[in-house]
Amino acid sequence: MKIYEGARSLDGAVVTVDGKKLPPRHDLRLFSKAGFEWTYEGAGPAQLALALLADHLGDDAAALSRYERFMREVVAHLDNAWRLTSADIDAALRSHG
């Protein structure tokens, strides 16, 4: 099971998967050159939602089709520091369609 974590530091927002930096997946779609964000809806949270789903699902097309809802219903509600497991993401995807 993968563990995704996000925190803010003096260097900005940092997101890891199993302790390594999560790739932003700008190759799929570029929403934010400034990096990941969360706690609201916007470009940074959209980039995070897309990157999380692309990594978790291992399916770029599925990530692209589901990131907007995942951003609105999960990423926009994350705390300043957060932790999501693979099981948490699966549960969110099941409950939110």
N, C-alpha and C positions, 0 to 999 in steps of 0.2 A: 504494500500500500504506500502510495506517495504522500508526502507531507509538503504542503505549500504554505509559506509564511511570508507575511508582509510587515514591514516596520518602517518608521521614518527616522532618519538620522540627519546629521549636519550635511551629509552628502546628498540628501533627498530621500525619496521613497525607494526602498529596496525590496525585491520579491525573490524568494528562492524556492526551489523544488528540491527536496532532499538535501538541503544545504548548499546547493549550487544555484547561481543566478539563473532565473527563468528568462529564456530568450523572448524578446518582444514580438517576434514574428512579423516584422515589417514587410517580409516577403509576401505575406498573405494580404495585408491591407495596412496602410500607414494612416493611423489616426493621430498619433502624438509622437513627435520627435523628442519631446521633453521627458518622456518616460511614463512609467505607470503611475496611476493615482487610483483612489477609491474614496468612499463615503459620499459620493454624489454621482450624478450622471453627466458624462461629457467625454471628451477625446481620450484623456488619460485612463479613465475607467473602462472605456471601450477597448483600448489596447490591452489592458489587463485581462478583461473578460475573454477576448479572443485568444490571447497567449495561454491562459489557464485551460481553456477548452481544447485548444489545439494539442497541448501537451497531454492533458488527461485523456481525451478521446482517441488521440492518435489518428484523427481523421480531419484533414483540413477543411473539406467541404462541409462536414457536420458542424465544425467550429464556426465557420462563416455563417451558417444558417441559424445558429442558436445564440451567438454572442450578445445580441442586443437585449434579448429577454433576460439572459443571465446577468448582464450588467445592471439592468433595472432592478431585478429581484434579489440579487445576491451581492454583487460588487458595490453597489451604491449604499449598502447597509453594513458594510464591514467597519469594524472599529479601527482606530489609528494603528494598533498592532493587532494582527489577526493570524489565525492558523486554520487551514482547511485540509482535510484528508481527502483521499480519493472517494471514500465512502460518503463524506459530506457533499461532495460535488455530485455524486450519483444520486443521492437523496434529493438534492435541490433540483436536478434535472427531471427526476421522476415527479416531484410535486408541482413543478412549474411547467410541465409539458416539454 
